[in-house]
């Protein structure tokens, strides 16, 4: 956040990754509030696993270094991910409560070779480096830990988080494996509406008492419940079954993915799970129709 003056209208925000799902909505939300927005596009180059860590660290240092050089940036809000957390303790037993301290060990991610592990590692190392770099240089940094972001989208293609969530409908076995891995690690799928995740970013940017990390999650749903209650049998595709283990199905009380810290700061969610999933499925079908009409 770059303050050029005292009033709202003179506040300038820089949004990195503005071509992405969250980034595009953040730009829209800021412009609607009358702010000036400087947007940078996401680097779409893909790195193999052996090149994940160094590029992630360099990227963080470049962005935060530019913020320090500007002399006018008051706070940076880092977009993290629920993939950096786990609902299981060091003995692989379920926690009843998941908060910002339940970090996923990088060694465990690499050893288990779970689906989506490269993304998980990049988020873990970049967030750790961001807080280390900010602390050493006195930069005000706050992190938003996003759960599965869903709802309408502004991008020309379906965002990756929605592709994963909708994999039981699309029949993409690779993405279904990622959805299953999330459910296995967390005991459920945490959800948040795209509008609420943007509101949380702005809230934490402007809230003077904000400090550290904040989980943004309105609630969670078991993957099997998701498929049975929100996806019709007609729409479900045959996807390669991923065995999520008997222990997950026997977990009568799924771990609570807590957004208590964010709520106690004063943040209120606008959308619940029902609205999120209904809007997501509706937008997906509308996108399919519009795509067919252009072909």
C-alpha positions as CSV (number, residue, x, y, z in Angstrom):
1,X,0.0,0.0,0.0
2,X,1.4,3.3,-1.1
3,X,0.0,6.4,0.6
4,X,0.3,9.5,-1.5
5,X,-1.8,11.6,0.8
6,X,-4.3,11.6,3.6
7,X,-7.5,10.6,1.9
8,X,-8.7,7.3,0.4
9,X,-8.8,8.6,-3.1
10,X,-5.0,9.3,-3.0
11,X,-4.1,5.8,-1.8
12,X,-2.3,3.6,-4.4
13,X,-2.2,-0.2,-4.3
14,X,0.0,-2.6,-6.2
15,X,-1.4,-6.0,-7.0
16,X,1.0,-8.7,-8.1
17,X,-0.3,-11.6,-10.1
18,X,-3.2,-9.4,-11.4
19,X,-4.1,-11.8,-14.2
20,X,-4.9,-14.6,-11.7
21,X,-8.2,-15.5,-10.0
22,X,-7.7,-13.6,-6.7
23,X,-5.6,-10.9,-8.4
24,X,-8.2,-10.0,-11.0
25,X,-10.9,-9.7,-8.3
26,X,-8.6,-7.6,-6.1
27,X,-8.1,-5.1,-8.9
28,X,-11.8,-5.0,-9.5
29,X,-12.6,-4.5,-5.8
30,X,-10.0,-1.7,-5.4
31,X,-11.1,0.2,-8.5
32,X,-14.7,0.0,-7.3
33,X,-13.6,1.7,-4.0
34,X,-12.0,4.5,-5.9
35,X,-8.3,3.5,-5.3
36,X,-5.5,3.8,-7.8
37,X,-4.2,0.4,-8.8
38,X,-0.8,-0.6,-10.2
39,X,-1.0,-4.2,-11.5
40,X,1.7,-6.7,-12.4
41,X,1.0,-9.8,-14.4
42,X,1.9,-13.3,-13.2
43,X,5.0,-15.1,-14.5
44,X,3.5,-18.1,-16.2
45,X,6.8,-20.0,-16.5
46,X,6.7,-23.4,-14.9
47,X,9.6,-24.7,-12.9
48,X,10.5,-28.3,-12.3
49,X,10.7,-29.5,-8.7
50,X,14.5,-29.0,-8.5
51,X,14.1,-25.3,-9.4
52,X,11.1,-24.4,-7.1
53,X,12.8,-23.2,-4.0
54,X,15.4,-20.7,-5.4
55,X,12.9,-19.0,-7.8
56,X,10.3,-18.7,-5.1
57,X,12.8,-17.0,-2.7
58,X,14.1,-14.7,-5.4
59,X,10.6,-13.7,-6.3
60,X,9.8,-12.8,-2.7
61,X,13.0,-10.8,-2.3
62,X,12.4,-8.9,-5.6
63,X,8.9,-7.8,-4.6
64,X,9.7,-6.9,-1.0
65,X,12.9,-5.2,-2.1
66,X,11.0,-3.0,-4.5
67,X,8.6,-2.1,-1.7
68,X,11.4,-1.0,0.6
69,X,13.1,1.0,-2.2
70,X,9.8,2.9,-2.8
71,X,10.0,4.4,0.7
72,X,6.2,4.8,0.6
73,X,4.8,1.3,1.0
74,X,3.2,1.0,4.5
75,X,2.2,-2.6,4.5
76,X,2.4,-5.7,2.3
77,X,-0.3,-8.4,2.4
78,X,1.0,-11.8,1.3
79,X,-1.4,-14.3,-0.2
80,X,-0.6,-17.7,1.3
81,X,-2.5,-21.0,1.0
82,X,-4.1,-23.7,3.2
83,X,-1.7,-26.1,1.5
84,X,0.9,-24.8,4.0
85,X,-1.1,-26.2,6.9
86,X,-2.1,-29.7,8.0
87,X,-4.8,-31.1,10.2
88,X,-2.6,-34.0,11.4
89,X,0.1,-33.8,14.1
90,X,3.6,-35.2,14.0
91,X,2.2,-38.7,14.8
92,X,-0.3,-38.5,11.9
93,X,-3.2,-38.2,14.3
94,X,-6.1,-35.8,13.6
95,X,-6.1,-32.5,15.3
96,X,-9.5,-31.3,16.5
97,X,-8.6,-27.7,15.7
98,X,-6.5,-26.2,12.8
99,X,-5.1,-22.7,13.2
100,X,-2.3,-20.7,11.8
101,X,0.4,-22.6,13.8
102,X,-0.4,-26.0,12.2
103,X,2.4,-25.8,9.5
104,X,3.1,-28.6,7.1
105,X,6.8,-29.6,7.3
106,X,8.5,-29.2,4.0
107,X,10.4,-32.5,4.5
108,X,7.1,-34.3,4.9
109,X,5.7,-32.8,1.7
110,X,8.8,-34.0,-0.3
111,X,8.9,-37.4,1.3
112,X,5.2,-38.2,0.7
113,X,5.2,-36.9,-2.9
114,X,1.6,-35.9,-2.6
115,X,-0.3,-34.5,-5.6
116,X,0.3,-30.7,-5.9
117,X,3.5,-30.9,-3.8
118,X,5.5,-28.5,-6.0
119,X,2.8,-25.8,-5.4
120,X,2.9,-26.6,-1.6
121,X,6.7,-26.3,-1.4
122,X,6.7,-23.0,-3.3
123,X,4.1,-21.5,-0.9
124,X,5.9,-22.8,2.2
125,X,9.3,-21.5,1.3
126,X,8.1,-18.1,-0.2
127,X,6.0,-17.3,2.9
128,X,8.8,-18.3,5.3
129,X,11.2,-16.1,3.3
130,X,8.7,-13.2,3.2
131,X,8.4,-13.1,7.0
132,X,12.1,-13.5,7.5
133,X,13.0,-10.8,5.0
134,X,10.3,-8.4,6.4
135,X,11.4,-8.9,10.0
136,X,15.1,-8.3,9.3
137,X,14.3,-5.1,7.4
138,X,11.4,-3.7,9.5
139,X,8.8,-4.1,6.8
140,X,5.1,-4.5,7.9
141,X,4.0,-7.8,6.5
142,X,0.7,-9.7,7.0
143,X,-0.3,-13.0,5.4
144,X,-3.7,-14.3,4.3
145,X,-4.0,-18.1,4.3
146,X,-6.6,-18.8,1.7
147,X,-8.6,-22.0,1.7
148,X,-10.2,-23.2,-1.6
149,X,-11.4,-20.0,-3.3
150,X,-14.6,-20.3,-5.2
151,X,-17.4,-18.4,-6.8
152,X,-17.6,-16.2,-10.0
153,X,-14.5,-15.5,-12.0
154,X,-13.2,-12.7,-14.2
155,X,-10.5,-14.6,-16.0
156,X,-10.9,-16.0,-19.6
157,X,-10.4,-19.5,-18.3
158,X,-11.5,-21.4,-15.2
159,X,-9.2,-20.7,-12.3
160,X,-7.1,-23.6,-11.0
161,X,-8.8,-23.7,-7.6
162,X,-12.2,-24.1,-9.3
163,X,-10.8,-26.7,-11.7
164,X,-9.7,-28.7,-8.7
165,X,-13.0,-28.3,-6.8
166,X,-15.0,-29.2,-9.9
167,X,-12.9,-32.2,-10.9
168,X,-15.6,-34.7,-9.9
169,X,-17.7,-33.0,-12.7
170,X,-15.1,-32.4,-15.3
171,X,-13.6,-35.9,-14.9
172,X,-10.0,-34.7,-14.6
173,X,-8.2,-37.5,-12.7
174,X,-5.1,-35.5,-12.0
175,X,-7.0,-32.6,-10.4
176,X,-9.3,-35.1,-8.6
177,X,-6.2,-36.5,-7.0
178,X,-5.2,-33.1,-5.7
179,X,-8.7,-32.6,-4.3
180,X,-8.5,-36.0,-2.6
181,X,-5.0,-35.1,-1.2
182,X,-6.4,-31.9,0.3
183,X,-9.3,-33.8,1.9
184,X,-6.9,-36.4,3.2
185,X,-4.5,-33.8,4.7
186,X,-7.2,-31.5,6.2
187,X,-10.1,-33.9,6.8
188,X,-12.3,-31.7,4.6
189,X,-12.2,-29.0,2.0
190,X,-12.1,-25.5,3.4
191,X,-14.0,-22.9,1.4
192,X,-14.1,-19.1,1.0
193,X,-15.9,-16.9,-1.6
194,X,-13.7,-14.9,-4.0
195,X,-15.4,-11.7,-2.9
196,X,-14.7,-12.5,0.8
197,X,-11.1,-13.3,0.2
198,X,-10.6,-10.0,-1.5
199,X,-12.4,-8.2,1.3
200,X,-10.1,-10.0,3.8
201,X,-7.0,-8.7,1.9
202,X,-8.3,-5.1,2.0
203,X,-9.4,-5.5,5.6
204,X,-6.0,-6.7,6.7
205,X,-4.3,-4.0,4.6
206,X,-6.3,-1.3,6.4
207,X,-6.6,-2.8,9.9
208,X,-3.9,-1.2,12.2
209,X,-3.9,-4.2,14.6
210,X,-3.3,-6.8,11.9
211,X,-0.2,-8.9,12.6
212,X,1.1,-12.2,11.4
213,X,-0.9,-14.8,9.6
214,X,-4.7,-15.2,9.2
215,X,-6.7,-18.2,7.9
216,X,-9.6,-17.1,5.7
217,X,-12.2,-19.8,5.8
218,X,-16.0,-19.5,6.2
219,X,-16.4,-23.3,6.7
220,X,-15.5,-26.7,5.4
221,X,-17.1,-29.7,3.8
222,X,-16.0,-33.3,3.4
223,X,-15.2,-34.3,-0.2
224,X,-17.8,-37.1,-0.3
225,X,-20.5,-34.8,1.2
226,X,-19.5,-32.3,-1.5
227,X,-20.1,-34.8,-4.3
228,X,-23.3,-36.2,-2.9
229,X,-25.1,-33.0,-1.9
230,X,-23.9,-30.4,-4.3
231,X,-23.0,-32.3,-7.5
232,X,-25.9,-34.1,-9.2
233,X,-25.4,-37.7,-10.2
234,X,-25.9,-36.8,-13.8
235,X,-23.0,-34.3,-13.7
236,X,-20.5,-36.5,-11.9
237,X,-17.9,-38.1,-14.3
238,X,-16.0,-41.3,-13.8
239,X,-12.7,-40.3,-12.3
240,X,-9.9,-42.6,-11.2
241,X,-10.7,-43.5,-7.6
242,X,-8.1,-42.2,-5.1
243,X,-8.2,-44.2,-1.9
244,X,-8.3,-41.6,0.9
245,X,-8.1,-44.3,3.6
246,X,-10.5,-45.8,6.0
247,X,-9.3,-43.4,8.8
248,X,-10.6,-40.4,6.9
249,X,-14.1,-41.9,6.5
250,X,-14.1,-43.0,10.1
251,X,-13.3,-39.4,11.3
252,X,-16.7,-38.6,12.8
253,X,-15.7,-35.1,13.8
254,X,-13.8,-33.5,11.0
255,X,-11.1,-31.0,12.2
256,X,-12.2,-27.4,12.5
257,X,-10.3,-25.1,10.1
258,X,-10.4,-22.0,12.3
259,X,-10.8,-18.4,11.1
260,X,-11.1,-17.3,14.7
261,X,-8.1,-15.0,14.6
262,X,-9.5,-13.1,11.6
263,X,-13.0,-13.0,13.0
264,X,-11.8,-11.6,16.3
265,X,-10.1,-8.8,14.5
266,X,-13.5,-7.8,13.3
267,X,-13.9,-9.4,9.9
268,X,-17.3,-10.8,8.8
269,X,-18.0,-13.2,6.0
270,X,-20.6,-12.3,3.5
271,X,-21.1,-15.8,1.9
272,X,-21.7,-19.2,3.3
273,X,-20.9,-22.6,1.9
274,X,-24.3,-23.1,0.2
275,X,-24.0,-19.8,-1.7
276,X,-20.4,-20.5,-2.6
277,X,-21.0,-23.9,-4.1
278,X,-24.2,-23.0,-5.9
279,X,-22.6,-19.9,-7.5
280,X,-19.5,-21.9,-8.4
281,X,-21.5,-24.7,-10.2
282,X,-23.7,-22.1,-11.9
283,X,-20.8,-20.1,-13.2
284,X,-19.1,-23.3,-14.4
285,X,-22.2,-24.3,-16.5
286,X,-22.5,-20.7,-17.8
287,X,-18.9,-20.8,-18.9
288,X,-19.4,-24.1,-20.7
289,X,-22.5,-22.7,-22.5
290,X,-20.7,-19.5,-23.6
291,X,-17.7,-21.6,-24.7
292,X,-19.9,-23.8,-26.9
293,X,-21.5,-20.8,-28.4
294,X,-18.2,-19.3,-29.6
295,X,-17.1,-22.6,-31.2
